[in-house]
Amino acid sequence: GHTIGLIFDALFVVLPHASASYKVEPGRDYTPVMLTLETASLLNAHASLPFRDLKGLIAYAKANPGKLTFGSAGVGSTSHMYWERLMAATGTEFTHIPYKGSGQALPDRLTGVCNMWMGAADIRPHMDAGKLVAIASTGTQRFADYPEVPTLEEQGMQGFTLKAWAGTIAPPGTPPEIVAKLNGALNAALKTPDVRKRMADLGWVPIGSTPEALDARIRADLETYGPIVRKIGLKVD
């Protein structure tokens, strides 16, 4: 229990499905400690496109299958999987443009080569310049800095959210009393003003939970992403 790790969702719920060599199994390869952080994304699009909300996006996509492009931080990334989930849920078809990160993608986003993006809520200057428009928050509530932008759920997708998360784990076989001590200390730390401000500055929302909640989240997301990875034939070896 002296070595702990902060793990991000794609490594534990997407990569195990896509790789023949990278296999991480709940209950075997680690001990869950806590669901630590979450963050939602802002679904945004180039301002030249003829829609301003989710209903319009879906209608346009169905009338023009494959015409709209979306960017991501790379094949198999969380942002890529978000779009795959959205397409599966709405019966739409978009064309994927993988980038190495949001910085590399920005010039194409501003010129419209990359039509749509899901990422950090940091596009206000580009909205003000008439380059980008915000379509939806992918979380359970609106972003404080974008109170005018409704969530996916508010726009008809009941119970549908797209949130990245990070969790804290310990080595397999860590004694329960050590897990309990780590869990208590970390939950307390996440409630302090300094930590919460630092997380907010980085775009993360401190969560905190029981070990069981992290285990349940991992298992649920493994079930969610397995069919998607198989459908698109994602392989990363």
C-alpha positions as a printed NumPy array, in Angstrom:
array([[  0.   ,   0.   ,   0.   ],
       [  2.983,   2.351,  -0.143],
       [  2.699,   2.733,  -3.925],
       [ -0.453,   4.339,  -5.264],
       [ -1.383,   5.437,  -8.748],
       [ -3.709,   7.908, -10.432],
       [ -5.223,   6.187, -13.457],
       [ -7.279,   7.652, -16.286],
       [-10.322,   5.983, -17.748],
       [ -9.099,   5.114, -21.253],
       [ -6.218,   3.047, -19.842],
       [ -8.548,   0.826, -17.828],
       [-11.774,   0.672, -19.852],
       [-10.79 ,   1.146, -23.532],
       [ -7.217,  -0.111, -23.946],
       [ -7.87 ,  -3.572, -22.433],
       [-10.459,  -4.175, -25.183],
       [ -8.23 ,  -2.834, -27.97 ],
       [ -4.94 ,  -4.484, -27.065],
       [ -3.982,  -8.142, -27.064],
       [ -1.03 ,  -7.517, -24.765],
       [ -2.357,  -4.893, -22.353],
       [ -4.845,  -6.593, -20.066],
       [ -5.942,  -5.061, -16.778],
       [ -8.671,  -6.912, -14.903],
       [-10.737,  -5.624, -11.974],
       [-10.137,  -7.595,  -8.807],
       [ -6.822,  -8.98 , -10.033],
       [ -4.322,  -6.35 , -11.108],
       [ -5.015,  -3.501,  -8.694],
       [ -6.977,  -2.496,  -5.618],
       [ -9.46 ,   0.359,  -6.094],
       [ -9.154,   3.226,  -3.619],
       [-11.308,   6.102,  -4.861],
       [-12.966,   7.752,  -7.843],
       [-10.963,  10.957,  -7.678],
       [-11.799,  13.398, -10.458],
       [-14.207,  13.928, -13.333],
       [-14.53 ,  16.387, -16.158],
       [-17.115,  16.992, -18.84 ],
       [-16.488,  18.411, -22.296],
       [-17.949,  21.148, -24.424],
       [-19.233,  19.915, -27.777],
       [-18.465,  22.698, -30.226],
       [-18.515,  23.213, -33.975],
       [-17.34 ,  25.591, -36.666],
       [-19.612,  28.598, -36.97 ],
       [-20.136,  28.073, -40.719],
       [-22.203,  24.939, -40.091],
       [-25.999,  25.353, -40.332],
       [-26.917,  24.226, -36.805],
       [-26.663,  25.624, -33.316],
       [-28.022,  22.814, -31.15 ],
       [-27.967,  19.023, -30.868],
       [-31.25 ,  18.542, -32.73 ],
       [-29.9  ,  20.502, -35.681],
       [-26.6  ,  18.644, -35.605],
       [-28.328,  15.258, -35.681],
       [-30.699,  16.3  , -38.468],
       [-27.846,  17.645, -40.588],
       [-25.725,  14.542, -39.965],
       [-28.532,  12.179, -40.969],
       [-29.146,  14.158, -44.147],
       [-25.42 ,  14.179, -44.921],
       [-23.951,  10.898, -43.581],
       [-20.185,  10.993, -43.196],
       [-19.912,  14.619, -44.355],
       [-19.3  ,  16.085, -40.911],
       [-15.838,  15.586, -39.45 ],
       [-14.855,  15.39 , -35.799],
       [-11.409,  15.705, -34.298],
       [ -9.944,  13.829, -31.355],
       [ -6.7  ,  13.544, -29.432],
       [ -5.941,  10.307, -31.277],
       [ -7.356,   6.92 , -32.21 ],
       [ -8.671,   5.211, -29.089],
       [ -8.494,   8.366, -26.974],
       [-11.33 ,   9.294, -24.649],
       [-12.408,  12.079, -27.008],
       [-12.545,   9.589, -29.903],
       [-14.672,   7.218, -27.839],
       [-17.028,  10.066, -26.93 ],
       [-17.869,  10.567, -30.598],
       [-18.286,   6.847, -31.189],
       [-20.738,   6.706, -28.296],
       [-22.62 ,   9.744, -29.594],
       [-22.882,   8.251, -33.079],
       [-24.143,   4.946, -31.675],
       [-26.718,   6.701, -29.489],
       [-28.051,   9.01 , -32.215],
       [-27.754,   6.843, -35.334],
       [-25.42 ,   9.325, -37.026],
       [-22.194,   8.929, -38.983],
       [-19.256,  11.331, -38.769],
       [-15.726,  11.127, -40.188],
       [-12.872,  10.935, -37.675],
       [ -9.777,  13.132, -37.927],
       [ -7.238,  12.086, -35.253],
       [ -4.753,  14.662, -33.969],
       [ -1.942,  14.517, -31.439],
       [ -3.72 ,  16.976, -29.18 ],
       [ -6.011,  19.982, -29.017],
       [ -3.185,  22.395, -29.843],
       [ -2.434,  20.654, -33.111],
       [ -6.137,  20.548, -33.99 ],
       [ -6.954,  24.199, -33.28 ],
       [ -5.906,  25.685, -36.654],
       [ -8.089,  23.146, -38.483],
       [-10.96 ,  23.801, -36.088],
       [-10.794,  27.546, -36.723],
       [-10.767,  27.112, -40.504],
       [-13.485,  24.464, -40.519],
       [-11.361,  21.582, -41.84 ],
       [-12.243,  19.881, -38.55 ],
       [-15.968,  20.536, -38.169],
       [-16.519,  19.482, -34.55 ],
       [-14.631,  18.899, -31.321],
       [-15.323,  17.78 , -27.77 ],
       [-12.914,  19.154, -25.212],
       [-12.169,  21.773, -22.597],
       [-14.565,  24.662, -22.126],
       [-12.068,  27.228, -23.352],
       [-13.477,  28.478, -26.646],
       [-15.06 ,  31.776, -25.566],
       [-12.523,  33.936, -27.465],
       [-13.17 ,  31.937, -30.632],
       [-16.925,  32.179, -30.116],
       [-16.618,  35.947, -29.707],
       [-14.566,  36.056, -32.912],
       [-17.346,  34.228, -34.768],
       [-15.248,  31.133, -35.49 ],
       [-16.763,  28.479, -33.196],
       [-20.157,  27.79 , -31.629],
       [-20.96 ,  25.771, -28.507],
       [-23.546,  23.015, -29.023],
       [-23.774,  21.177, -25.681],
       [-22.197,  20.379, -22.36 ],
       [-21.537,  16.649, -22.078],
       [-21.882,  16.578, -18.292],
       [-24.793,  16.488, -15.893],
       [-24.973,  20.268, -15.627],
       [-24.131,  23.367, -17.627],
       [-20.667,  24.9  , -17.43 ],
       [-20.563,  27.926, -15.155],
       [-18.74 ,  29.921, -17.85 ],
       [-21.259,  28.856, -20.518],
       [-24.628,  29.096, -18.753],
       [-26.405,  29.52 , -22.083],
       [-25.243,  26.117, -23.396],
       [-27.582,  23.239, -22.419],
       [-26.458,  19.703, -21.623],
       [-27.002,  16.713, -23.883],
       [-29.689,  15.538, -21.489],
       [-31.493,  18.864, -21.647],
       [-31.521,  18.46 , -25.421],
       [-33.295,  15.128, -25.336],
       [-30.646,  12.521, -24.519],
       [-32.   ,  11.311, -21.197],
       [-29.349,   9.95 , -18.84 ],
       [-26.587,  10.361, -21.455],
       [-23.356,  11.989, -20.328],
       [-19.757,  11.889, -21.527],
       [-17.333,  12.471, -18.659],
       [-13.685,  11.574, -18.356],
       [-12.543,  10.407, -14.95 ],
       [ -9.458,   9.579, -12.933],
       [ -9.228,   7.142, -10.073],
       [ -6.74 ,   6.262,  -7.376],
       [ -5.541,   2.659,  -7.075],
       [ -3.179,   0.624,  -4.914],
       [ -1.298,  -2.613,  -5.664],
       [ -3.261,  -5.884,  -5.753],
       [ -3.616,  -7.453,  -2.345],
       [ -3.274,  -4.206,  -0.392],
       [ -4.719,  -4.843,   3.097],
       [ -8.223,  -3.408,   3.62 ],
       [ -7.092,  -1.291,   6.559],
       [ -4.499,   0.432,   4.349],
       [ -7.081,   1.018,   1.624],
       [ -9.424,   2.534,   4.216],
       [ -6.695,   4.822,   5.518],
       [ -5.75 ,   6.004,   2.015],
       [ -9.394,   6.488,   1.103],
       [-10.109,   8.599,   4.166],
       [ -7.027,  10.787,   3.712],
       [ -7.628,  11.373,   0.005],
       [-11.321,  12.131,   0.436],
       [-10.412,  14.664,   3.114],
       [ -7.78 ,  16.255,   0.867],
       [-10.278,  16.688,  -1.969],
       [-12.485,  18.76 ,   0.325],
       [ -9.798,  21.37 ,   1.09 ],
       [-10.147,  24.761,  -0.656],
       [ -6.598,  24.718,  -2.051],
       [ -7.003,  21.334,  -3.698],
       [-10.444,  22.147,  -5.056],
       [ -9.198,  25.417,  -6.547],
       [ -6.201,  23.71 ,  -8.122],
       [ -8.443,  21.057,  -9.639],
       [-10.866,  23.699, -10.93 ],
       [ -7.981,  25.616, -12.531],
       [ -7.073,  22.423, -14.41 ],
       [-10.652,  21.836, -15.522],
       [-11.322,  18.905, -13.176],
       [-14.11 ,  18.409, -10.66 ],
       [-13.024,  16.693,  -7.403],
       [-15.288,  13.728,  -6.699],
       [-14.151,  11.426,  -3.9  ],
       [-15.843,   8.105,  -3.284],
       [-15.621,   4.69 ,  -1.72 ],
       [-13.374,   1.999,  -3.238],
       [-16.54 ,   0.179,  -4.284],
       [-17.714,   3.169,  -6.328],
       [-14.489,   3.212,  -8.353],
       [-14.737,  -0.534,  -8.929],
       [-18.342,  -0.159, -10.108],
       [-17.436,   2.697, -12.464],
       [-14.626,   0.699, -14.064],
       [-16.796,  -2.375, -14.554],
       [-19.677,  -0.341, -15.994],
       [-17.429,   1.502, -18.445],
       [-15.776,  -1.754, -19.51 ],
       [-19.244,  -2.963, -20.481],
       [-19.99 ,   0.299, -22.301],
       [-16.819,   0.501, -24.349],
       [-16.342,  -3.171, -25.226],
       [-19.026,  -3.262, -27.965],
       [-17.84 ,   0.078, -29.381],
       [-14.207,  -1.045, -29.621],
       [-15.28 ,  -4.253, -31.347],
       [-17.643,  -2.433, -33.704],
       [-14.974,  -0.042, -35.019],
       [-12.26 ,  -2.713, -34.968],
       [ -9.958,  -0.658, -32.792],
       [ -6.561,  -2.303, -32.29 ],
       [ -3.558,  -0.574, -30.752],
       [ -0.862,  -3.284, -30.678]])
